[in-house]
């Protein structure tokens, strides 16, 4: 396959994953804003911070009113990280790499775009937000389902998955890191038993609140939450899960192309780090330092993959 | 404006009864509810949107993708009629390939005094780079689209020979898919010849034209100008259906004396390039130097027999509208037979007598630009206002050699479904023809284009035309 096609698919799935992550983040933010007694602006500010869009947002709006934040993240054309522009990019890539996708995947992506374009044609009111978020989740699931059910397990599929998991790992790490700072400016708080609503926000942002409770009933220590999101291979948005998958996808490419690339070694190294470290060790050497290091490695891996498999375009 | 004489309707006789080829369909139609059919038609639109069967409009907003309107009433051709047409098409396509070979070699037809040399000499579609070179398999036009119009029960004319990069085949295929999904019962009741094997046949046909010395299964790629091209959907569709790589100019370069594409595993050579890029843009080193769409140096490799380009560069000379008027001579000269398919009588405005006649009769004629396509830059006399005719006359006088004129044919009609039920609309037909060293293959049917405006004769999609599924009945 063309390097341009491989890159197009890789980025298509990064963008699709980003859209979905944005929807989760909005959902968590909205939920928190509704359930807290203090002003909801704080929650919305925190959503913008978590999305890493503080300066872009403040260039557009003076306040953190729900409607401003929601529309900025869903449909603002000047915000390339908003759902609609990202979805447009994903669909553009799908069109460009049409021959590498099955009809099912292409149609699911096209329908996703068509629905969202319609739903986001006008500013979203608060009453419509849950519906819009549900639609994003549902349409993402359609694309994912089409990918699983119809694509050959060849290089194309593996490039799609690499994009998904690199993006997902970055997202989970970023949410943890941002909240970690917001919550715990001083390391002395780490390890204390804080039944903090902020930790719940973190879990909600990655749709993990139910899964966490199911597996760790009663454990509300921050360290438990961190362990779950970083090291628990059973949870599909944990760093460990993402790396287990990334490693597997690169193994496939190694077998298929009959050559081991530097990216493979790098992924193996990061994966091993996640398998062998305990959460205590991570906290001891600093959670923030760990996450920063992880995100750097994750970005390096993405760049290495692009180089190894000759993406361009 | 309406035709002066009532046009021949392919489905209904003047007394309202169905003609032979339509008898079964008409019986089925009788039993349908208009509202239900209108609903089906809307569903069809939704299917096309969802599958992305759209075209981009030149000059329109980049993001704008439009649907070509689809009409759910099929265009039906009987078995006998079709086999007669096929023989004519085959003869014509064979003559076109022989003509191209001759014109780029000994030019016997000119020596024999049957064809004027100046039509070649001054023609930008004639490519000196092709002189003395024979493409692999001696095939020039791997894919041809012959535009036919009908004026009576057994009266067909060739309107145009599309010998460069005929488009529309994806609509032929998708229209059939859509019809089979919407009306499966029709296809179990009526035996319609299938068209779905076109992509497979295209691939096989292209492979059989691979350069000599190509070992193993030839690598085929489709070259597209890119995602913003009006026919991008079709390029992607054909590549996908053939299992070929879809490439753009910047994906290709010359590596070790081969045209190669940049893959995830390095450069991989291509054997056959089905290009949907015009000659002018194919090789900036030979043609337009500013072209970003082609591959610098590809013509040298082509001439060295390292790659097959389909269609061959320089085939445009055969579908030039000035040369069209010589097609009867061309067919006779190379096949030794009388043409089976008629040409539309054509006045070459370059000739003084013809020009005089055309100027005096603009109101009755259709005048076309020699190099134009897509229905742009043409005058349909009977439908034009006085001012339009006067303006056109000026252009015509300024550059007569740039135009040809033809009588306004009473194009046949086929009903379309409107809010009020069936209504006749003018149609043409573009059958698709594949040429390989193993023979000429014609897909039964082709693309029916239909002018959706009442009375209009312009069927081009860029001018508000739509399409229909085209059926050829089994014997």
Boltz contact constraints between the chains, C-beta under 6 A:
constraints:
  - contact:
      token1: [A, 1]
      token2: [B, 263]
      max_distance: 6.0
  - contact:
      token1: [A, 1]
      token2: [B, 264]
      max_distance: 6.0
  - contact:
      token1: [A, 2]
      token2: [B, 251]
      max_distance: 6.0
  - contact:
      token1: [A, 2]
      token2: [B, 261]
      max_distance: 6.0
  - contact:
      token1: [A, 2]
      token2: [B, 263]
      max_distance: 6.0
  - contact:
      token1: [A, 3]
      token2: [B, 262]
      max_distance: 6.0
  - contact:
      token1: [A, 3]
      token2: [B, 264]
      max_distance: 6.0
  - contact:
      token1: [A, 4]
      token2: [B, 251]
      max_distance: 6.0
  - contact:
      token1: [A, 6]
      token2: [B, 264]
      max_distance: 6.0
  - contact:
      token1: [A, 95]
      token2: [B, 227]
      max_distance: 6.0
  - contact:
      token1: [A, 96]
      token2: [B, 227]
      max_distance: 6.0
  - contact:
      token1: [A, 98]
      token2: [B, 236]
      max_distance: 6.0
  - contact:
      token1: [A, 99]
      token2: [B, 236]
      max_distance: 6.0
  - contact:
      token1: [A, 99]
      token2: [B, 239]
      max_distance: 6.0
  - contact:
      token1: [A, 99]
      token2: [B, 240]
      max_distance: 6.0
  - contact:
      token1: [A, 99]
      token2: [B, 246]
      max_distance: 6.0
  - contact:
      token1: [A, 107]
      token2: [B, 50]
      max_distance: 6.0
  - contact:
      token1: [A, 110]
      token2: [B, 52]
      max_distance: 6.0
  - contact:
      token1: [A, 111]
      token2: [B, 50]
      max_distance: 6.0
  - contact:
      token1: [A, 257]
      token2: [B, 265]
      max_distance: 6.0
  - contact:
      token1: [A, 309]
      token2: [B, 264]
      max_distance: 6.0
  - contact:
      token1: [A, 310]
      token2: [B, 264]
      max_distance: 6.0
